[in-house]
Amino acid sequence: MDEQVEDPTKHLSSDKLLFLNSPECPFAQRTWIALIEKNVLYSKVDINLRNASGQYAPDNKPEWFLRLNPNGKVPVLAYEEERTIHQIYESNICNEFLEDYQPSPSLLPPHPAVRARARIIIARFSEAFVPAFYRLLLRQDSEGQQQAAQALSTELHWLEAHFDSMGPYFMGTEFSLVDISLLPFFLRFGVLQHYRGFSLPSECSKLAAWVQEVSKRASVQETSVSAKPELSYEKYLVWVYERYADGSAKSTSAADFKD
Ligand SMILES: N[C@@H](CCC(=O)N[C@@H](CS)C(=O)NCC(=O)O)C(=O)O
């Protein structure tokens, strides 16, 4: 890592969550959106995952960061309560934690079976869509790219078929953890278009309308920020994924999804 931030775990408190973020990370964006939607008090620390030349530096993470998340990944939430430090990581688990930590406003449907359905959608998205998204960028051979594009297309059609018939949100009238879990990857579709010529299939009209609608939310706007002032958010995202698309990314995420 290039610039190290001062150890923020020295100042943990019980009434303010520490949130370790990276502006380029879709998983961290999930938790950032949930924090804003929940009106939780938090202090955000941006972790620079790269060195001075813009390459990922997975072996150069501060010791306090690895103590909070031994996987060395953002997002992380942490707070101190009665001299115990609580540390939470994995974006979907961070967001479920926020739902428990501050139940109102709720980001899950009230009916137990519908809640379970929301979780099924999030789990499938994480297991199938997210790996296909990264693989489409990471694979340098056309056969691998075609397989990833096919897998992504299957997942998009599955999502379109499972979208609430009325909308405007994925589960119906209420914005939920399903919208939050999915959206950061849809915001990055311009990257797939730029590097691989892949775009949302025209049949996925409910998803297309949903992206337009949800992108207007204040929490989404606030978290869609370019960390390079000279670049628009869209161009910043294209820059972020350059190392993935040319096969040179050394990040742990690249290693997670390569094969
Ligand atoms: N499954 C994790 C994935 C988190 C993740 O991969 N974060 C990336 C940034 S987008 C990271 O921190 N990578 C560290 C590295 O590449 O060294 C989650 O949902 O939180």
The ligand as a Gaussian input file, in Angstrom:
#p B3LYP/6-31G(d) Opt

LIG

0 1
 N      -16.460000     -11.326000      -0.328000
 C      -15.939000     -10.053000       0.110000
 C      -15.159000      -9.430000      -1.022000
 C      -14.484000      -8.111000      -0.610000
 C      -13.347000      -7.742000      -1.568000
 O      -12.938000      -8.541000      -2.419000
 N      -12.830000      -6.510000      -1.416000
 C      -11.676000      -6.134000      -2.210000
 C      -11.805000      -4.754000      -2.817000
 S      -13.085000      -4.704000      -4.015000
 C      -10.459000      -6.071000      -1.316000
 O      -10.498000      -5.536000      -0.230000
 N       -9.353000      -6.601000      -1.817000
 C       -8.098000      -6.578000      -1.121000
 C       -6.971000      -6.865000      -2.046000
 O       -7.190000      -6.978000      -3.243000
 O       -5.854000      -6.995000      -1.565000
 C      -17.102000      -9.162000       0.560000
 O      -18.232000      -9.379000       0.116000
 O      -16.889000      -8.275000       1.397000

